[in-house]
Amino acid sequence: MASELRSHRLILRALQLEDAVQIAALLHDDRDAIRRMSHMPDPCTVDAAREWIAFRTAPEAATFAIVRAADGVFLGAIGFGSLPEMPGVGYWIGRPHWGQGYATEALQLIVAYARGLGAKGLQAETFPDNPASARVLAKCGFQDRGLGLRDYPARGGLVRVRIHILHFATHDARAESGCDEGSSS
């Protein structure tokens, strides 16, 4: 995994156990935000956040803290893992930082990084009641492939999700046509 990815406003660095304090601070009393995530513990305590980090920093995963470059403020997390040719990507931004384009900018970095590692594309899932996350994926070239069911014990078992796929060959054609320029969330 790369030690750091950078954009104009963001630094993506390796997620560390010490980030549990910032995660818990952003999510501890935000049940609405937590329910939009497939695996985040509720309530999100420092200990629960440490367990979440430990699972996401396994060798086969690439998980990053999203940090604002200007002042080092922790904004959220993003990462991908599992299937080598078409890994699953997930991300979250703390509520105080929603609507500022950080998720889109971080995802653009991850798309470029995964492409550079030789992946054929990325897949993602959103809950149907989270259209903001679906818009972030669309801005980065993901196509909505419809509804499916996934087993998320932390969310009560089988739940309905929207499936989003980005094939890099398709994304390259969109980028060349200028479709992705000026995207922000």
Buried (B, 14 or more C-beta within 10 A) or exposed (E): BEEEBEBEBBBBBBBEEEBBEBBBBBBBEBEEBBBBBBEBBBEBBEEBBBEBBEEBBEEEBBBBBBBBEEEEEBBBBBBBBEEEEBBBBBBBBBEEBBEBBBBBBBBBBBBEBBBEEEBBBBBBBBBEEBEEBBBBBBBBBBBEEEEEEBEBEBBEEEBEBBBBBBBBEBBEEBBEEEEBEEBEB
